[in-house]
Amino acid sequence: MTEVTRIEKLKRTSMVSIHDGVAHVAGMCGNPGESIQEQTRVALAKVDKWLAAAGTDKSKILRATVWVADRSHFAPMNEVWEEWVDAENPPSRAAGVVPPAAEGYDVEIIVTAAI
């Protein structure tokens, strides 16, 4: 049986769970009330931080899921995403409109990456 390593265990979640050479990063959000672009930048910076903590980086992302609070957020979120994503190694990605769990959060990004 393969061990599971957890980084930054909190009451309800671990920021990263690692199993069988894959890092599963929890959903990252920006700061509530900021623009969708700034929330996306902050969320992606957090993704970078947790990938580094797991010993990997955005070039090894296998899959990303992006949730936005409103359909109108797709274009500005994608502008920031396209500046950030490793153009040589874009991951498989899904995106959808999902109501935020808490008021003011307009984007959440979840990734898995090879280590």
C-alpha positions in Angstrom: 0.0 0.0 0.0 1.3 3.5 -0.9 1.5 6.2 1.7 -0.4 9.4 1.5 1.5 12.5 2.5 -0.5 15.6 3.5 0.9 19.1 3.6 -0.7 21.8 5.8 -3.5 19.7 7.4 -6.4 21.9 8.5 -9.6 21.0 10.2 -11.6 20.3 7.0 -8.9 19.9 4.4 -5.2 19.4 3.6 -3.7 22.1 1.3 -2.0 19.3 -0.7 -2.4 15.5 -0.6 0.3 13.4 -2.3 -0.2 9.9 -3.4 1.5 7.7 -6.0 3.6 10.6 -7.4 0.7 12.9 -7.9 0.0 16.1 -5.9 -3.7 17.0 -5.4 -3.9 20.7 -4.5 -7.0 22.0 -2.7 -9.2 24.7 -4.3 -7.4 28.0 -4.3 -9.3 31.3 -4.2 -8.3 35.0 -4.3 -9.4 37.7 -1.9 -13.1 38.3 -1.7 -14.4 41.5 -3.3 -11.4 42.1 -5.6 -11.7 42.0 -9.4 -11.9 38.6 -11.1 -8.5 39.2 -12.6 -6.9 39.9 -9.2 -8.7 37.0 -7.6 -7.4 34.8 -10.4 -3.8 36.1 -10.0 -3.9 35.5 -6.2 -5.4 32.0 -6.6 -2.7 31.0 -9.2 0.1 32.4 -6.9 -1.3 30.1 -4.2 -1.3 27.2 -6.7 2.4 27.9 -7.4 3.1 28.0 -3.7 1.5 24.6 -2.9 3.0 23.0 -6.0 6.4 24.1 -4.8 5.7 22.7 -1.4 4.9 19.4 -3.0 8.1 19.4 -5.0 6.6 20.2 -8.4 5.5 23.1 -10.6 2.9 24.3 -13.1 4.7 22.6 -16.0 3.7 19.3 -14.5 0.0 20.1 -13.9 -2.1 17.2 -15.2 -5.5 18.6 -14.7 -7.1 21.8 -13.6 -10.7 22.7 -12.7 -11.7 26.3 -12.6 -15.0 27.5 -11.1 -16.2 31.0 -11.7 -19.2 32.6 -10.0 -20.6 34.2 -13.2 -20.3 33.5 -16.9 -19.1 37.0 -17.5 -15.9 36.1 -15.5 -14.7 33.7 -18.1 -12.9 36.1 -20.5 -11.1 38.1 -17.8 -10.2 35.0 -15.9 -8.8 33.4 -19.1 -6.7 36.4 -19.8 -4.9 35.9 -16.5 -4.8 32.1 -16.9 -3.2 32.4 -20.3 -0.5 34.7 -18.9 0.3 32.2 -16.1 -0.1 28.8 -17.7 3.0 27.0 -19.0 2.4 27.4 -22.8 4.6 24.4 -23.6 2.8 22.2 -21.1 -0.9 23.2 -20.8 -2.9 20.9 -18.6 -6.2 19.3 -19.3 -8.7 21.8 -18.0 -12.4 22.0 -17.2 -14.2 25.2 -16.2 -17.8 25.9 -15.1 -20.1 28.4 -13.4 -20.6 27.5 -9.8 -22.1 29.7 -7.1 -19.5 30.6 -4.5 -19.5 28.9 -1.1 -18.9 32.3 0.5 -19.9 35.8 -0.7 -17.3 37.7 -2.7 -15.3 34.7 -3.9 -15.5 34.7 -7.7 -13.0 32.0 -8.7 -11.7 28.7 -7.4 -8.9 26.7 -9.0 -8.1 23.1 -8.2 -5.1 21.2 -9.8 -3.4 17.9 -9.8 0.2 17.6 -10.8 2.9 15.0 -11.3 5.9 15.1 -9.0 
